[in-house]
């Protein structure tokens, strides 16, 4: 019976389940902030222009914050501790925000809040990737719980805040932040890599055509995607929908991701990444063309079901591709760069371009323009696939 009393480390199943629970909780925060923070700001008496300006701060701040905290994770070789810091300060900022009402004060506090809020999600994805790979488990088997948490939160807290009032939005965000922090405490920490991260090497990776051309295509699609994120709610209201309908739209899109995630997890490896990304872009184009054409809010909400074959495919496959082309020592920073392109830069551009298009031409042109960006991205991914395929043949011929 030698060694019978030696404590074994947590089983892979236990580790994965803890990570799933944390992922569920942290994505609930995202749902409340995206769906209901504007209602809180409106309850403070701010007009649409002021609220729009406050929201534009987020993508601007995240350009710096995602990169800074991604580098910090790679340099310190810890992911969990960095996320704990982010969640702790994020919670403190929510408490301070709850006492502020002056527009200038709220703006300054949101700058600090966003600095600690946005990097949580790419780092959570990195932690999930490293943990699942170390146990030979599926990344999407964990990440899907984020979609479930988002969908649950968008609907459940929508009804709660409708009942108790939008003024309690920050209380909900703060409570969810504390819950996420507590759940993360029992999750095992991981190093993004055992290799030391060097900036020079990162630049060598990014300037490779299969990386920077990929990021350019991601940016093109992301601009169209952010058009939908930013202006779906306003478009629904312009068509006569009630504010409560917006929560349903977000819930439908989040739920629609779940089956496609499981399908890709089972069969996605059979198809190469770049062709799948091109297909998802074509589906984005169709989705936005329909959204631009319909004039009934119910039909516009129905287009959110296509979130499954657009974002559902794109997100899963893009992360898989990125994980292949970015060396492990740059994993957190590489994810941060991707997030900067997908969320930050595209958010700034879509807010500026889309806002002007909506003001001058209306929602139809906004969605038709989004379709244009999507089809250009589709051609880009298709051409990149041909380029990579040609290089692989050339390399094989040289070795032969």
C-alpha angles and dihedrals in degrees: 000000000000112000093014092129097048109116114239121221119253112291119250090248091053092049092048093048092051090051091049091053092050092047091052091053099044093051089053086066090055092052093052094046095047097042107032112019089085088058090053091050089048089052087059088061099256119148127230094265092052092047091049091052092050090051093049089061091070100065091042094053093042092061088070101029097052091052095043095050093040090055090045089055094049093044095047092039093226130107104176096053091051092051090048090055091048094049093045095052091040089057092048091051091051090054091050091045091056089066095049127090104153110104094227092048093048090050093052092047092048090054089059093041093052091048089063098031106056100053092057092080103050089044090050089052090049091050089050093049094049094044096047092046091051090056096037090243132138119272091209091052086070101031092056088069087065089059091048091050092048092050093046092047096046090056104032098045090041090063091041095052091044087056101043099027138262090266088079093060093103091050089057092046091048093049092049091048091053091046091051091048092051093048091049091055091072094045115101116250120238136193114235085221141351088223123088116253118233124186094220091058091049091057090049089056097046095049092058109109094234088058107038094039088050090052092049090053090047090053093051093052093041092058090058092043091052091050086065094044094049101040107028092092094047090046091053091050091048088056091054101263123150120247091247089063090067091066090052090051092055092045092052092050093049094047092048090061094062102073093042090052091055092045093051090045090057101039108009095099090067091072126056117248103241097053089048090051090051090051092051089052090053089051089050089054092053091046093052094044090055091045090053093048102047120084100188119088092220091057091046090053089048090062087065088074086071087066083091096063094035114039092013092061096034098051096047095045097041091054090048092050092046091051089055099048100038115075115237096250089063096043100117093038092046090052088048092053090049091050091049089055096040098043113011109041093032090048092055094046096043092048092052099040097034094046091055093046091050093048096048105030108016135237096307094066091044092059094039088053089050088054089053092054090048096054092047088052090050091056089046094054091045092052091046089053090054090048093051092045091051091050091050090053091048092050091048091050092052092051090047 
